Amino acid sequence: MTKAYLNRKISQRVANGHPWIFGNEIDKINGEVQAGDIVEVYTHDQKFIGKGYINPKSQIMVRLLTRDKNEVIDELFFFNKIKAAWNYRQKIGYTENCRLIFGEADFLPALIIDKFNDYFVIQTLSYGIEVWKTAIVNAIRTIFNPKGIYERNDVPVRELEGLEQKKGWLTEPQDTTIIINENGLRFYVDIENGQKTGYFLDQQDNRRAIKHIVKDADVLGVFTYTGTFEIHAASYGAKSVLGLDISENAVAQATKNAELNSLSDTCTFEAVNAFDVLKKWDKAGRQYDVVMLDPPAFTKSRENIQKAVTGYKEINLRGMKLLRPGGFLVTSSCTNLVSPELFIDTIHMAAKDAKRKLRQVTFKTQSSDHPIIWGIENTNYLKFLIVQVL
């Protein structure tokens, strides 16, 4: 097997178990390699580190799959990894809908598999994992006997790996809109055109956390997408729920989800620019008992972190100003580039500008089917905070 040797001075990230090895960390490769080949990785003094797939065209040149020199990377390897991931999800209580494979957190870098009852959506986001797509599909078929497997590889990051963007059925074609159950509610999932894999499973536990604070409350939800937080609020006994999103399509889907759960009388949605309308409503004196904010990442690169922080501060400031004294702010950030400490500091700065005091109710991360591996910082990305605004 081809061997890659690292520089004398390598990042502690690699030594501590992170599976990514960047091109500038590799000193030499003994032999010719093609994208997708499995290579063994050694330190400069020939100590074995692991085996992984290589792509000379990628900034992340090697992604490690195992630290065991005797482990063979073949179809059975992928079957065993997927079976182990499923056993873990079942053990912690996720059986119907879950993120079955969360990339590095399940030791299969650049692979995402979401399970929506009997349907599976996969993303193979690097060349090395794309090579094994057939093995991955075969494993899903064998373990689950699914109704359908759909690939959502319409993501730009694949082009950095020398791969084309594409999407479509990997099994017999069928309707791409399915219905899932979550916390006793039902939601449409558009696996063909919805964001990411069609639905945000990472907040499924957090949506239960609003149960008590929304009862008999006037609730405003911002960046509603398909209305999941808002519909949960209505089902938990909110007096009124209004959800806002800039996308007409998202609002149409949210409205359909409210109808699906017979909650249209309580829960309505509008297509507006949140930053504009919240400022206007603050001046008009509108007030709510609960404001829920679930914004997009605002940045995908370290260079724009300050821009993201400015966005988070502004939207949280606006949300606080619309709250009655003693009301509750429910707020999130979904990028690992904004650390938990920075996120909390940003909310604190917004509260100072709004001249309001905060009482923390709960601070959580993503649902447990998106596991966090200590030492792999990109697996710890979601921040979910509920505070009382005094």
Summary of the structure (lengths in Angstrom):
residues: 390
radius of gyration: 22.6
end to end distance: 63.2
largest distance: 69.7
contacts: 1326
relative contact order: 0.09
helix: 32%
strand: 30%
